[in-house]
Amino acid sequence: MAQKQHAGRRALMKSAAMMAVAATAGVRAQSQSPAGAPATSPTAPPAPTTLRDVPLSSATTISAERRGDIVLIGINRPAIQNRLDPPTRLRLGELLYEYEHDPSLRALVLFGHGDNFSRGIDVDASQAGIISGQRATTPAPTLDILGNGPVKRSKPVVAVVHGDTWNLGHEIYLACDIRIAATGARFGAPIARLGFPMAPREAQLVAGAVGELTARQMLLEAATFSSPDMLARGFLSRVVPDELLQADALGTAQRVAALAPQAARLNKQMLRALKVPLALGGKAQAAIENIVNGASDPYAYADSAEHREGINAFLAKRPPAF
């Protein structure tokens, strides 16, 4: 009798799962262009890349270490608190691009070598660009390190910080998906001490993540905050003891990498749409509708190998192998 009940529950679960796939496929079909609509030429995706190890040395400003389907990216200018000069900023953007387009990588851990994550820009090295308003460029493809470019990062980034995380370093941290901090880390944007305001896009990023009142303290008072302060304000995923920081970050990245990468991309796309300010009068919902009904099919996962594996693993009561 028990075996019959178990078989019945299993059949019901399988039926429900298959109905969900069918329903999703139906919604997908409704979201596609109607017959006779003019066809649009799809943009060719960028060519796949291979992110290679960049060993740590005195000449390395950004290190890279692959560990299976995870890569560890480290800012390495400890003599000046990991402040970024223009070449270092560009190099970080290049590695983010390579990670984004390397199909063998599923998670990235961003950290700082030495005593700090980063105190922001190297003002002396960046002075000419600050005065002229022009940033250095590189012929290599890059992604904006703050996520402000037209091409958005679609793969998860775990940021783990210790020591000081200020100004540009604070903004880089804000642009990451999962934010882990050591107990003794400190956060802030005391850019007013340098005599100039924060750029509008960066200010929007900071205010959106920490809240308007905290942003006002950071920008107008040059206030800095401890990890417990920022955890209480909803800015951090969690705070861990310094000695457990690396292990915690690696464990997080391993959990991220074990999940379906296609689901991660779609979830990040949806979360970006939800961040549209409510003051823009329903544009957040419009952005979501654009995802659903736009040229890129948001329901393509329904008949994908990852989706089938997730359902099959659930029914078989085993871990999925994505």
Secondary structure, 3 states (H helix, E strand, C coil): CHHHHHHHHHHHHHHHHHHHHHHHHHHHHHHCCCCCCCCCCCCCCCCCCCCCCECCCCCCCEEEEEECCEEEEEECCHHHCCCECHHHHHHHHHHHHHHHCCCCCCEEEEEECCCCCECCECHHHHHHHHHHCCCCCCCCCCCCCCCCCCCCCCCCEEEEECCEEEHHHHHHHHCCCEEEEECCCEEECCHHHHCCCCCHHHHHHHHHHHCHHHHHHHHHCCCEEEHHHHHHCCCCCEEECHHHHHHHHHHHHHHHHCCCHHHHHHHHHHHHHHCCCHHHCCHHHHHHHHHHHCCCCCCHHHHCHHHHHHHHHHHHCCCCCC
